């Protein structure tokens, strides 16, 4: 398995022509998942206008915009994609919000920067073969006593069944091992991190099930089943989204505290 499962050209193509402005809005588009993610933000992230947050692989900054509005953070984005950095700057111009964008590769030993109170990534470490090494790089930019948050989509279990049939190319861009939260333990222990929260969230997520790269007769049954589940989970059986398991939940999240220091602010 190569070290990187995606490259700079992949992300330049991904962010080129991104629809802007983009901002994380809990509950938008009838998404219960965004409400669940916001609930965990609110529960575990500190508060305070003097606090700073860095998102690694953060283009186009939709989560940073939310954190600036909701918690008053001074926000920073680290991304190595040219198109991603341009999109982030433009996004914050359109939103009328301040942001500092740093173009650089988190795996570059020469990359230096200030330490922040909160460092996070949501959908980054699973694009590397050694996801633990990428997670450790986050700590270079985190103050002692600061909060680290790592999130990844969960493409195992039933989600893997759908993704393999509807979007097989995307599976090659993801390290499924990074979605096994038990595999995070060696990284946590090596860095002596305090585990604040670690678990699967969001329940069975229709947007994970229904991604389709090409409509064919062969994948028609899977597409129809995904559509049926979408209707059930969004309208009729929303309560099922409260249940979580590594076999079907759409997202995995870990929140940690770095050893040392004294944390400023606190969760509400």
Secondary structure, 3 states (H helix, E strand, C coil): CCCECCCHHHHHHHHCCCCCCCCCCCCHHHCHHHHHHHHHHHHHCCCCCCCEEEEECCCCCHHHHHHHHHHCCEEEEEECCHHHHHHHHHHHHHHCCCCEEEECCCCCCCCCCCCEEEEEEECCHHHECCHHHHHHHHHHHEEEEEEEEEEEECCCCHHHHHHHHHCHHHHCCCCHHHHCHHHHHHHHHHCCCEEEEEEEECCCCHHHHCCCCCCCCCCHHHHHHHHHHHHHHHHHCHHHHHCCCCCCCCEEEEEEECCCCCCCCCCC
